[in-house]
Amino acid sequence: MVQSPDVNELLTELQREFGTAADIATALPVDTPVTVRVPLLAERIRIAAASTDRLLAVWTHSPADPQRVEGCANRVRRIAAAVITLHDTLVVAAREPACQQAAQRVQRAAAQLDEEVDALYVETTTPPPPRGRLT
């Protein structure tokens, strides 16, 4: 399996940033309405599960083309940044009285993360174009 030297570190950082549902629950104040708390926790769990599965599939079958591997490593860096943004958005949202707006920001951050993971999956599972053939 061909990997960029820092892929394992990036994936470890990604997992660390995700945390757990329990971490999020403790970050949300006790008086946060259930209508906000539950969707936040459910969305976080859904994204973590889907992203972890996809990342494992991607790096288990990583391409041998060094440029594609570097592209994948760059995509993982963007995913890690999106995870940090999601985490920070959750922390801020937990402290805001306008929970509806905060929940919308969290959903946007989660959607951005999901898009990055989907793009990585597509990028690494799509075979490279044939070389030397004219169409």
Secondary structure, 3 states (H helix, E strand, C coil): CCCCCCHHHHHHHHHHHHCCHHHHHHHCCCCCCHHHHHHHHHHHHHHHHHHHHHHHHHHHCCCCCHHHHHHHHHHHHHHHHHHHHHHHHHHHHHHCCCHHHHHHHHHHHHHHHHHHHHHHHHHHHCCCCCCCCCC
